[in-house]
Amino acid sequence: MKKFALTLALKDDPELIGEYERFHKNVWPEVLKSILDSGIREMEIYRLGTRLFMTITADADFSFDKKSAMDKNNDRVQEWEELMWNYQQKIPGSAPDEKWVLMKKIFEL
């Protein structure tokens, strides 16, 4: 299994943050299926203020490139991602087409 940590920022608007959290209590079934079909076995998202932190545990053969290609061919996932951009914002230093940014592990016990 592989583990990943990613980060993203939300727009600094309490109403938008509340809506974002409500969407994540009822993620669309097609989006959940696409996550599982990509090889992700566990995913958690945490929030502190406007900062999001995501953990992913995935199969050994999981790759973000493969997941991205799958997502581009899934209209419902694309609809979800477009909707989520109403709440999300890029973090400084991220690439133009990058939403969630992979974090570097600096410690393990």
N, C-alpha and C positions, 0 to 999 in steps of 0.2 A: 504494500500500500504506500501511496505517496501522500504527503501532507503539504498544504499551502496556506499562506496567510495573505490576504489582500486588503486594501483600504480604498475608501472613496469618501467624498464629502457630499452632504446634503445642503440644499439652499437653506439659508438661515431665516426660516419662516416657520414658527410653531404650528400653524395650520397645515402647511405642506408636509411637515415632518409627521404630524398626526395621520394625514392621509396615506403617506408612504408606509407607515407602520400598519395601518388597517389593510392595505393591499397585501402586505406580507403575512397577515393572519389568514388570508384566503388566496394564496398563489394559484393562478390558473392551472388546471390539471395538465394541460399541454406543456406548460413551462416545467412543471415538476417532472413530467415524463422525459422531457429533453435533457434535463439535468441527470437523471438516472441513466438514460440511454448513452450518455457521454462517458460513463464510467465513474461518475461521482457517487460515492456511497453515503457520505455525510457532509452536510453543509450547515453552518450556523452563521448568523449575522448579529453583531452587537453594535450598540450605538452609545456614544458619549457626546452630547451636544449635537453638533453637525457631522461629527466624524463617525464613519462606519468601519467596522472591522469584520472580515469574513474569514472563517476557517473552512477548509475543504479537505476531506479525506477521500482519496480516489484510488481506483485500481492501478496496478503497476504500469499498465500500458496507456493510461490517460495522458492526453496532451491538450493544451489550450488551443493549439492550431486546429486539431481535429474537432474540438467542441465549437470553435468559431465557425468552421466550415459547415458543421451540422446546423448551427443556429441561423446562418445566412440562408439556408434552404427551408427554414421553418417559418411560415408567415405569422403564426401565432406568437412565436418567440420574438420575432421582429416587432410585432405590435406591442408586446409587453415592454421590450427595451425602449421603444419610442415613448411609451407612456411614462416609464420610469425617469426619462430625461427631464420630465416636468419637475422632478423633485431633486435630482442629482446635479452635481456640478463637478467639473474636473478639479483635480488637486494640482497645485503648482508642480511643474516638472514632468507632467504626464504627456505621453505622445498624443498627437492630434486625434487619433481614433481610439484612444485608450480610456476606458471608464474605470473599472476596477484595476488598481495597480498592485502588482505582486510585491510583497514585502520581503526583505532579506532577513533570514533568521540570524540572530547574533548571539543567542545563548540557548543551551539545552541542558537539562539536568537529568 
